[in-house]
Amino acid sequence: MPSLPPEPRTREQLARVVRELFDVRLPGKPLCDGHATPLDYLAGSFLHQQDLLVWANRGGGKTMAAAVATLLDGLYRAPAKLLVLGGSFDQSDRLAEHIRTFLLDRPHLLEGRMTKQRIRLAGGSEIRMLAQSQRAVRGQHVQKIRCDEVDLFDPDVWRAAQFATRSDGAARGSIEVLSTLHRAGGLMDGLVAEAQPALSKEPSPNDGGEGNSIRPSVFGLRHSPVGYRLVHWCLWEVIERCPAWRQCPDCPLAADCRGRAKDAEGFFPIADAITIQARSSRAAWESEMLCKGVRAEGLVFGEFDRARHVRPLSFEAHWPTYRGVDFGYTDPFVCLWMQVTPDGVVHVLAEYVQARRSVERHAQEIRRQDEALAGAQYGRIPAFVDPAGRQKQATSGRSCVEAMQRAGIPCRCVFSAIGDGLELIRAALAPAEGPPRLAIAPECRRLIAAFEAYHYPPPGSAADPEKPVKDGPDHLIDALRYFFVCKARPGVDVARVRY
């Protein structure tokens, strides 16, 4: 075993050991509200051994920091089994290349010869680099998995990876995800929506990460019982310190920087930041470098803005109440509760989203929520539903609509093109004149996430560019769309349809 500095126990000791072992200085000063830093990531990874979700800008040092974390795990928690998993082999090799670079000048930390897919460290730890696949994760029993650019992962492989870690000795079984966030509706988008805030309040090294549970899944992805902690930084946390001779009024970065770089301690060259900004669209710059979220390009509802459309709402007994329903079994069954104000503003008050239950069971839950929301009798709240719900099921011999109506829930529907309903929702989000005519209660978090993720296929895709992608958010939007279509045009009262 090589001679190492004493194992770091604090953030300051960790920064010192990293400088001594690898000659790396990780920025540790957050410059934006709510942001963390690369050093915060390393502390969460090595000191606390948490499941981490690392969202940072391009060139923000996340892959290099992950390489340092991998080597620290291998050296101080030997013998550990560590897996680097990329969306492709090229992706996993990028992280591995950082590891190899560190080890080339430090051969005393190696045991044997480095290969493309395997590195053995002195002390017995093993690092493997694989492209994501079922074969790469099934049957694995490793202490750490680091996933690079998770948006390229197959969802089934991602789910399987949740069960591939095992604690062993001083190494706690954990998973880390490192990625930019640029694709609406992608895996990273869903994970960020579900994750806890950044490591602004770190637990002690001995608490095992208690208290960092995640919200229930937005689009059906389930994670570990403890959950992922979000570590989020942008260009300003990693940019180099701005020299005194550079004046803010003359700098192209001034509007976004607002003088932050004067206090920076990072490594990203200011000249490179100016060049990237000059050749990027505003949407791409904010998404890829400032990490403000998924770019609006390609989103179905670019008009949606939490600040304008989400606010506390309450049930008003004298306003008409409605439901919007999208049927599903493997895909989730969705029910939304809406009221319309006297001046025509739609309030979405509550949501119910659940998969793999019978329609009868859903109907029971809907009636229970009717009582909790309105105290109203069941028959007073009509449900605007998917017309496909009128088709009889091969197994039961009756339709979803019939099952709902037998449970006392009146259903109505109207046939329409998807685009017609989406246009009605857009008109409510951003009328040609006047304030928005759609408001959503904060409790409807799945619907809010759906508005921010519902997207068209990427350019060059074989899919119809005019049709939104059906990859999760569509179910919530469909339930709202059925309501808008049925309210805008007379629908079929399904209670009168003969089965």
PLY file of the C-alpha trace (Angstrom):
ply
format ascii 1.0
element vertex 499
property float x
property float y
property float z
element edge 498
property int vertex1
property int vertex2
end_header
0.00 0.00 0.00
1.49 3.42 -0.99
2.16 6.06 1.63
-0.79 8.45 1.68
-1.64 11.60 3.62
-3.98 10.91 6.57
-7.54 10.27 5.44
-9.37 13.64 5.27
-12.26 14.09 7.69
-13.28 17.68 6.95
-13.84 19.80 3.87
-10.63 21.74 4.51
-8.58 18.58 4.96
-10.11 17.16 1.79
-9.11 20.21 -0.25
-5.55 19.96 1.14
-5.21 16.23 0.37
-6.44 16.72 -3.20
-3.85 19.45 -3.76
-1.10 17.29 -2.25
-1.97 14.07 -4.10
-3.11 15.36 -7.49
-2.10 19.04 -7.63
-5.77 19.96 -8.13
-7.48 23.00 -6.63
-11.25 22.68 -6.73
-13.31 25.89 -6.47
-15.19 26.04 -3.19
-16.96 29.41 -3.22
-20.60 29.49 -4.48
-21.36 32.77 -6.27
-25.04 32.21 -7.16
-27.93 31.77 -4.73
-28.63 28.11 -4.05
-25.58 26.85 -5.94
-22.88 24.48 -4.75
-19.29 24.03 -5.98
-17.00 21.23 -7.21
-15.53 21.04 -3.70
-19.05 20.59 -2.29
-19.50 17.69 -4.68
-16.26 16.06 -3.52
-17.28 16.51 0.12
-20.68 14.92 -0.52
-19.05 12.09 -2.44
-16.04 11.22 -0.27
-16.87 12.47 3.21
-20.59 11.63 3.24
-20.76 8.92 0.53
-24.17 10.13 -0.66
-26.13 9.33 -3.79
-25.45 12.49 -5.79
-26.90 14.17 -8.84
-24.31 16.57 -10.26
-25.68 19.20 -12.65
-23.07 21.61 -13.94
-22.11 23.65 -16.98
-20.10 22.38 -19.92
-16.42 22.55 -19.05
-17.38 22.97 -15.40
-14.98 20.34 -14.08
-17.54 17.70 -13.09
-15.77 14.86 -14.94
-12.36 15.84 -13.54
-13.79 16.10 -10.01
-15.43 12.68 -10.44
-12.04 11.23 -11.43
-10.52 12.63 -8.24
-13.40 11.19 -6.20
-12.92 7.78 -7.83
-9.22 7.73 -6.97
-9.86 8.83 -3.38
-12.41 6.02 -2.98
-9.99 3.50 -4.42
-7.03 4.61 -2.31
-8.63 5.28 1.07
-11.36 2.62 1.01
-9.40 -0.27 -0.48
-10.18 -2.84 -1.58
-13.20 -1.24 -3.30
-14.93 -2.06 -6.57
-15.72 1.06 -8.57
-17.69 1.25 -11.80
-17.62 4.14 -14.30
-20.70 3.87 -16.50
-21.10 6.07 -19.58
-23.94 6.59 -22.02
-21.47 5.21 -24.55
-17.98 3.79 -24.17
-16.52 7.10 -25.39
-18.42 8.79 -22.56
-17.10 6.46 -19.85
-13.62 6.74 -21.32
-13.64 10.52 -20.86
-13.78 10.07 -17.09
-11.28 7.21 -17.29
-8.88 9.41 -19.27
-8.76 11.88 -16.39
-7.96 9.00 -14.03
-5.18 7.73 -16.32
-3.72 11.22 -16.60
-3.49 11.52 -12.82
-1.87 8.08 -12.53
0.72 8.48 -15.31
2.86 10.68 -13.05
2.06 8.62 -9.95
2.90 5.00 -10.85
3.32 4.11 -7.17
-0.50 4.32 -6.88
-0.95 1.62 -9.55
-0.94 -2.14 -9.38
-0.16 -3.70 -12.76
-0.90 -2.22 -16.16
-3.78 0.09 -17.01
-6.11 -1.16 -19.77
-8.96 0.46 -21.65
-11.58 -1.06 -19.36
-9.79 -1.79 -16.08
-7.44 -0.06 -13.65
-6.13 -1.71 -10.48
-4.82 0.49 -7.69
-2.22 -0.33 -5.08
-4.16 -1.72 -2.15
-6.45 -3.87 -4.30
-9.17 -1.48 -5.48
-10.45 -1.99 -9.02
-11.91 0.63 -11.38
-13.90 -0.62 -14.39
-15.07 1.55 -17.30
-18.10 0.29 -19.24
-20.76 1.61 -21.60
-24.28 1.47 -20.20
-26.08 -1.80 -20.93
-28.04 -4.45 -19.06
-24.95 -6.63 -19.15
-22.87 -3.89 -17.53
-25.13 -3.59 -14.48
-26.91 -6.92 -14.05
-25.21 -9.05 -11.42
-22.79 -6.29 -10.43
-21.90 -5.88 -6.75
-19.80 -2.74 -6.61
-19.43 -0.06 -3.97
-19.64 2.97 -6.27
-21.21 3.64 -9.67
-20.50 6.94 -11.41
-22.75 7.60 -14.41
-21.56 10.15 -16.97
-24.15 11.93 -19.22
-27.14 9.94 -18.02
-29.43 11.38 -20.73
-27.90 8.78 -23.07
-28.93 5.89 -20.77
-31.67 3.43 -21.59
-34.32 3.83 -18.82
-34.33 0.07 -18.14
-30.55 0.10 -17.66
-30.88 3.06 -15.30
-33.48 1.22 -13.22
-31.29 -1.87 -13.07
-28.31 0.20 -11.91
-30.22 1.18 -8.75
-29.77 -2.39 -7.48
-26.10 -2.89 -8.40
-24.32 -1.36 -5.38
-23.32 -3.04 -2.12
-21.63 -1.52 0.94
-18.38 -3.19 1.95
-16.26 -2.16 4.89
-15.67 1.59 4.88
-17.18 2.00 1.39
-20.92 2.66 1.36
-22.81 1.55 -1.73
-23.76 4.69 -3.65
-24.48 6.05 -7.13
-23.49 9.37 -8.65
-24.88 10.98 -11.80
-22.90 13.66 -13.65
-24.51 15.55 -16.52
-25.46 18.78 -18.15
-29.20 19.42 -18.47
-30.24 20.31 -21.98
-32.99 17.90 -23.14
-36.57 18.40 -22.08
-38.24 15.20 -20.98
-34.94 13.33 -20.72
-33.77 11.21 -17.84
-31.64 14.01 -16.34
-34.58 16.41 -16.57
-36.74 14.02 -14.56
-34.01 13.34 -12.01
-33.36 17.03 -11.37
-37.10 17.63 -10.94
-37.15 14.97 -8.23
-33.88 15.68 -6.43
-33.31 17.50 -3.18
-31.81 21.02 -3.11
-28.02 21.33 -3.26
-25.66 20.55 -0.39
-26.25 23.91 1.24
-26.89 22.16 4.55
-24.54 19.22 4.67
-25.13 16.41 7.14
-22.27 15.34 9.37
-19.91 12.68 7.99
-21.44 10.10 10.30
-25.13 10.65 9.69
-25.30 8.55 6.53
-27.13 11.27 4.63
-30.33 11.11 6.68
-33.07 13.51 5.77
-32.39 13.71 2.05
-35.41 11.77 0.85
-36.74 12.63 -2.59
-40.20 13.52 -3.76
-42.22 10.71 -5.33
-41.43 10.05 -8.97
-42.75 12.56 -11.50
-42.79 10.30 -14.54
-42.55 6.82 -13.05
-38.80 6.63 -12.31
-38.08 5.23 -8.86
-34.86 5.58 -6.96
-33.16 4.43 -3.77
-34.98 4.83 -0.44
-32.61 7.63 0.61
-32.66 9.47 -2.71
-30.32 11.70 -4.68
-28.96 15.03 -3.49
-28.62 17.68 -6.15
-25.22 19.40 -6.45
-25.65 22.27 -8.87
-23.16 24.83 -10.11
-22.73 26.99 -13.20
-20.06 28.97 -15.03
-19.69 31.55 -12.26
-18.64 28.97 -9.65
-15.77 27.77 -11.88
-14.70 30.88 -13.80
-11.25 32.32 -13.18
-10.91 35.47 -11.08
-11.47 38.55 -13.19
-8.35 40.78 -13.23
-8.57 44.34 -11.97
-7.76 45.76 -15.40
-10.93 44.31 -16.96
-13.81 46.78 -16.57
-17.38 45.49 -16.23
-19.05 48.10 -18.52
-16.86 46.93 -21.41
-17.31 43.17 -20.81
-19.80 41.10 -22.89
-20.41 38.91 -19.82
-21.43 41.81 -17.58
-25.22 41.39 -17.79
-25.03 37.77 -16.56
-21.90 38.01 -14.42
-22.90 41.13 -12.43
-19.39 41.32 -11.01
-19.31 37.77 -9.64
-16.07 36.93 -11.42
-14.25 39.55 -9.33
-14.64 37.15 -6.36
-14.18 33.90 -8.31
-11.56 31.25 -7.62
-12.05 28.88 -10.54
-10.26 27.76 -13.68
-12.56 28.46 -16.65
-10.88 31.13 -18.82
-12.84 34.37 -19.16
-11.77 34.65 -22.80
-13.27 31.23 -23.54
-16.53 32.20 -21.84
-16.77 35.33 -24.00
-16.11 33.29 -27.16
-18.73 30.65 -26.28
-21.31 33.32 -25.48
-20.70 35.05 -28.83
-21.38 31.91 -30.87
-24.32 30.57 -28.81
-28.00 31.31 -28.89
-29.35 32.89 -25.72
-31.34 29.74 -24.94
-28.29 27.49 -25.34
-26.07 29.82 -23.30
-28.53 29.89 -20.39
-29.07 26.14 -20.51
-25.53 24.85 -21.10
-23.41 27.45 -19.27
-25.64 29.24 -16.75
-27.57 26.05 -15.89
-30.93 27.79 -15.71
-32.79 24.71 -16.84
-33.85 23.02 -20.04
-33.78 25.40 -22.97
-37.22 26.40 -24.27
-36.30 25.30 -27.80
-38.35 22.20 -28.58
-40.72 22.57 -25.63
-44.42 22.43 -26.41
-45.25 25.09 -23.81
-42.43 27.61 -23.94
-44.97 30.10 -22.55
-45.19 28.30 -19.21
-43.59 30.20 -16.32
-43.88 29.11 -12.70
-43.77 32.73 -11.57
-46.83 33.57 -13.68
-48.83 30.36 -13.66
-48.26 28.72 -10.26
-49.82 30.18 -7.12
-51.77 29.06 -4.03
-55.39 28.30 -4.87
-58.40 27.27 -2.81
-61.69 25.55 -3.57
-64.68 27.87 -3.94
-68.02 26.13 -3.40
-69.97 28.46 -5.72
-67.67 27.98 -8.74
-68.23 25.11 -11.18
-65.89 22.12 -10.68
-64.63 19.67 -13.30
-62.27 16.75 -13.72
-59.93 15.90 -16.62
-59.06 12.20 -16.94
-56.48 10.27 -18.98
-56.86 6.51 -18.69
-53.87 4.23 -18.24
-52.65 1.05 -16.59
-48.92 0.54 -17.27
-48.80 4.24 -18.09
-50.28 6.28 -15.26
-53.96 7.01 -14.85
-54.36 10.78 -14.35
-57.18 12.83 -12.87
-57.05 16.63 -12.49
-59.56 18.77 -10.60
-60.36 22.19 -12.09
-62.61 25.14 -11.28
-63.51 28.04 -13.54
-63.71 31.49 -11.98
-66.55 33.92 -12.82
-64.21 35.76 -15.22
-63.19 32.54 -16.99
-59.80 31.73 -15.42
-59.13 27.99 -15.05
-57.76 26.93 -11.65
-56.14 23.48 -11.44
-56.52 22.58 -7.78
-55.43 18.95 -7.36
-54.03 15.94 -9.18
-54.13 12.17 -8.88
-51.49 10.13 -10.74
-51.21 6.38 -10.27
-50.30 3.32 -12.37
-51.14 -0.39 -12.28
-54.54 -0.19 -10.64
-57.98 -1.11 -11.89
-60.35 1.63 -13.01
-62.63 0.68 -10.15
-59.81 1.34 -7.69
-59.04 4.68 -9.34
-62.71 5.61 -9.11
-62.69 4.96 -5.37
-59.65 7.22 -4.93
-61.25 9.95 -7.07
-64.40 9.91 -4.97
-62.29 10.09 -1.82
-60.45 13.12 -3.15
-63.76 14.68 -4.19
-64.76 14.58 -0.55
-61.43 15.98 0.64
-61.44 18.79 -1.93
-65.03 19.86 -2.15
-67.16 17.85 0.21
-69.42 17.61 -2.84
-71.56 14.70 -3.88
-69.86 12.55 -6.48
-72.32 13.09 -9.29
-71.92 16.88 -9.23
-68.40 16.85 -10.74
-68.28 15.77 -14.41
-65.17 14.09 -15.80
-63.94 15.07 -19.27
-62.19 11.98 -20.57
-60.24 10.42 -23.43
-62.72 9.22 -26.09
-60.65 6.03 -26.36
-61.96 5.16 -22.90
-65.25 4.14 -24.52
-63.67 1.06 -26.10
-64.51 -2.22 -24.42
-61.66 -4.10 -22.79
-60.97 -7.65 -24.00
-60.50 -8.94 -20.45
-63.50 -7.38 -18.66
-65.91 -6.90 -21.57
-66.65 -3.32 -20.52
-65.00 0.04 -21.10
-63.10 2.33 -18.72
-65.86 4.91 -19.07
-68.51 2.36 -18.12
-66.53 1.38 -15.01
-66.25 5.04 -14.01
-69.93 5.68 -14.47
-70.88 2.60 -12.48
-68.83 4.14 -9.66
-70.94 7.32 -9.87
-68.57 9.47 -11.94
-70.30 11.01 -14.99
-68.05 11.15 -18.07
-68.08 13.34 -21.17
-65.80 13.36 -24.19
-65.26 14.95 -27.58
-63.07 13.82 -30.47
-60.38 16.33 -31.46
-56.86 16.58 -32.86
-54.05 16.84 -30.31
-52.98 20.19 -31.75
-56.41 21.72 -31.17
-56.29 21.01 -27.46
-52.69 22.19 -27.13
-53.60 25.48 -28.79
-56.42 26.01 -26.29
-53.98 25.46 -23.42
-51.46 27.88 -24.99
-54.18 30.51 -25.33
-54.92 30.15 -21.61
-51.23 30.33 -20.66
-50.54 33.44 -22.76
-53.66 35.14 -24.14
-53.19 37.58 -26.99
-54.35 40.24 -24.57
-54.52 40.37 -20.79
-53.15 38.18 -17.97
-52.94 34.37 -18.04
-56.22 32.47 -17.86
-54.72 29.32 -16.36
-53.44 28.99 -12.78
-52.03 25.86 -11.14
-51.79 25.10 -7.43
-48.23 24.32 -6.19
-49.49 20.94 -4.96
-49.91 19.84 -8.60
-46.18 19.27 -8.93
-46.45 16.49 -11.52
-48.50 18.72 -13.81
-46.04 21.58 -13.31
-43.14 19.25 -14.18
-45.05 18.04 -17.23
-45.44 21.60 -18.54
-41.68 22.06 -18.21
-40.81 18.76 -19.90
-43.41 18.15 -22.64
-41.44 18.43 -25.87
-41.32 17.85 -29.61
-38.88 15.32 -31.12
-35.32 16.60 -31.67
-34.27 17.89 -35.10
-33.35 15.09 -37.48
-35.55 12.56 -35.73
-37.69 10.21 -37.82
-40.71 11.12 -35.66
-43.36 13.59 -36.82
-41.96 17.02 -35.83
-45.50 18.35 -35.24
-46.43 15.74 -32.66
-45.10 15.94 -29.08
-43.09 12.99 -27.82
-45.03 10.52 -25.67
-42.45 9.77 -22.99
-44.16 10.57 -19.71
-45.31 14.21 -19.44
-48.00 13.66 -22.10
-50.36 11.87 -19.70
-50.76 14.90 -17.43
-51.12 17.25 -20.38
-53.68 14.96 -22.04
-55.91 15.06 -18.96
-55.83 18.87 -19.04
-56.34 18.88 -22.82
-59.54 16.82 -22.58
-60.94 19.39 -20.16
-60.13 22.33 -22.43
-61.50 20.64 -25.55
-64.74 19.61 -23.87
-65.26 23.07 -22.38
-64.60 24.78 -25.70
-66.95 22.57 -27.73
-70.07 20.59 -26.84
-69.03 17.07 -26.01
-70.72 13.71 -25.97
-72.43 12.95 -22.68
-71.24 9.38 -22.38
-73.94 8.52 -19.91
-76.32 8.36 -22.88
-74.13 6.05 -24.93
-75.41 2.47 -25.10
-72.83 -0.23 -24.38
0 1
1 2
2 3
3 4
4 5
5 6
6 7
7 8
8 9
9 10
10 11
11 12
12 13
13 14
14 15
15 16
16 17
17 18
18 19
19 20
20 21
21 22
22 23
23 24
24 25
25 26
26 27
27 28
28 29
29 30
30 31
31 32
32 33
33 34
34 35
35 36
36 37
37 38
38 39
39 40
40 41
41 42
42 43
43 44
44 45
45 46
46 47
47 48
48 49
49 50
50 51
51 52
52 53
53 54
54 55
55 56
56 57
57 58
58 59
59 60
60 61
61 62
62 63
63 64
64 65
65 66
66 67
67 68
68 69
69 70
70 71
71 72
72 73
73 74
74 75
75 76
76 77
77 78
78 79
79 80
80 81
81 82
82 83
83 84
84 85
85 86
86 87
87 88
88 89
89 90
90 91
91 92
92 93
93 94
94 95
95 96
96 97
97 98
98 99
99 100
100 101
101 102
102 103
103 104
104 105
105 106
106 107
107 108
108 109
109 110
110 111
111 112
112 113
113 114
114 115
115 116
116 117
117 118
118 119
119 120
120 121
121 122
122 123
123 124
124 125
125 126
126 127
127 128
128 129
129 130
130 131
131 132
132 133
133 134
134 135
135 136
136 137
137 138
138 139
139 140
140 141
141 142
142 143
143 144
144 145
145 146
146 147
147 148
148 149
149 150
150 151
151 152
152 153
153 154
154 155
155 156
156 157
157 158
158 159
159 160
160 161
161 162
162 163
163 164
164 165
165 166
166 167
167 168
168 169
169 170
170 171
171 172
172 173
173 174
174 175
175 176
176 177
177 178
178 179
179 180
180 181
181 182
182 183
183 184
184 185
185 186
186 187
187 188
188 189
189 190
190 191
191 192
192 193
193 194
194 195
195 196
196 197
197 198
198 199
199 200
200 201
201 202
202 203
203 204
204 205
205 206
206 207
207 208
208 209
209 210
210 211
211 212
212 213
213 214
214 215
215 216
216 217
217 218
218 219
219 220
220 221
221 222
222 223
223 224
224 225
225 226
226 227
227 228
228 229
229 230
230 231
231 232
232 233
233 234
234 235
235 236
236 237
237 238
238 239
239 240
240 241
241 242
242 243
243 244
244 245
245 246
246 247
247 248
248 249
249 250
250 251
251 252
252 253
253 254
254 255
255 256
256 257
257 258
258 259
259 260
260 261
261 262
262 263
263 264
264 265
265 266
266 267
267 268
268 269
269 270
270 271
271 272
272 273
273 274
274 275
275 276
276 277
277 278
278 279
279 280
280 281
281 282
282 283
283 284
284 285
285 286
286 287
287 288
288 289
289 290
290 291
291 292
292 293
293 294
294 295
295 296
296 297
297 298
298 299
299 300
300 301
301 302
302 303
303 304
304 305
305 306
306 307
307 308
308 309
309 310
310 311
311 312
312 313
313 314
314 315
315 316
316 317
317 318
318 319
319 320
320 321
321 322
322 323
323 324
324 325
325 326
326 327
327 328
328 329
329 330
330 331
331 332
332 333
333 334
334 335
335 336
336 337
337 338
338 339
339 340
340 341
341 342
342 343
343 344
344 345
345 346
346 347
347 348
348 349
349 350
350 351
351 352
352 353
353 354
354 355
355 356
356 357
357 358
358 359
359 360
360 361
361 362
362 363
363 364
364 365
365 366
366 367
367 368
368 369
369 370
370 371
371 372
372 373
373 374
374 375
375 376
376 377
377 378
378 379
379 380
380 381
381 382
382 383
383 384
384 385
385 386
386 387
387 388
388 389
389 390
390 391
391 392
392 393
393 394
394 395
395 396
396 397
397 398
398 399
399 400
400 401
401 402
402 403
403 404
404 405
405 406
406 407
407 408
408 409
409 410
410 411
411 412
412 413
413 414
414 415
415 416
416 417
417 418
418 419
419 420
420 421
421 422
422 423
423 424
424 425
425 426
426 427
427 428
428 429
429 430
430 431
431 432
432 433
433 434
434 435
435 436
436 437
437 438
438 439
439 440
440 441
441 442
442 443
443 444
444 445
445 446
446 447
447 448
448 449
449 450
450 451
451 452
452 453
453 454
454 455
455 456
456 457
457 458
458 459
459 460
460 461
461 462
462 463
463 464
464 465
465 466
466 467
467 468
468 469
469 470
470 471
471 472
472 473
473 474
474 475
475 476
476 477
477 478
478 479
479 480
480 481
481 482
482 483
483 484
484 485
485 486
486 487
487 488
488 489
489 490
490 491
491 492
492 493
493 494
494 495
495 496
496 497
497 498
